[in-house]
Amino acid sequence: ADDKVEAQAKKGGTGELKLRVVDKEDFARMQVLGQFNLGFIIARLGKDLYILDQHACDEKYRFETLQQSTIINTQPLVVPKKMELET
């Protein structure tokens, strides 16, 4: 699920939607055709055409890289100590 992207595409003008599953490896095989609106990449994979949100792709890549390279150090919770106070 994490290494796959689901995309819906119209099938031949029938209005019927066809589900596509794109693996991460597929992105490396995509041919970039161009960019528009300063934020979207047009790419082709076989006979399929894709519009990729450039900023979302970059954010996903950075997040996954950070997850792989970050080690989170933890410490046990502090146990509260009872104190008697006078009024």
N, C-alpha and C positions, 0 to 999 in steps of 0.2 A: 504494500500500500504506500509506504513512504518513498519507494524508488520508482513509482509509476505515477503517471499523470493521466487522468481521464479527460477526454475532450469529446464534445459532441459536434457533428458536422451534418449539414443538410445533404441528403442523398439525391442527386440528379434532378432537382426541381420538383420532386414529388412531395416535398414538405416533411417527409419521413426523416427522423433523426437517427443517425447511426453512431453508436458508441465506439470510440477509438481509445486504446490504451497505449500510451507512449512511455517506453522505458527511458531511464536516464541516459543510457547508451545511445538512444535514438537522437538525442539532442546534439551529440557530437557528430552524427552523420548528416544532420540537416545542412542544407545549402542556404546560406544567407543571401537573399535577393536584394534587400534594401532596408531602409528605415523611413518611418514617416512620423510626423507630429512630435518629433524630438523625444519619443519615448516608446515607440513600438518597432519591433523588428519583424520583417516579413521573411519567412523561411519556407523552404520546400523540403519535403521528405518523400521521395518517390513521386506519386501523382498528387499527393496531398499538400495543401498550402496552409501555413500556420501564421497567426499573428501573435507574437509574444510580447508581453509587457516587460520592457527592458528593466525597469526598476524593480518589479516583483521578482524577476529572474535573478537579479543581482542580490536582492535581499535574501532570497532563499539560499543562494550559494554561500553568502557570507555567514548566515545562521548555521548552516550545516558544517562549514569549516570551523566555526567557533565551537560547536558542539564536539567535534572530533578532537580539537586541540586543547580544550579547557579541562583542567582537573579541579574539581571543587573539593576544597578541604573543609571538613566538618569538625565540630567540637560538640561534646555532650552538653546537654542542657544543665544549667546551674540548678542545684537543689536548694530550695529556699530554706532559710534557717529561722526558726521561731525566736522571737524576741519578746520579752515581757517589758511593757512600758507602764510607768506610773502616771496617773493623771493628777 
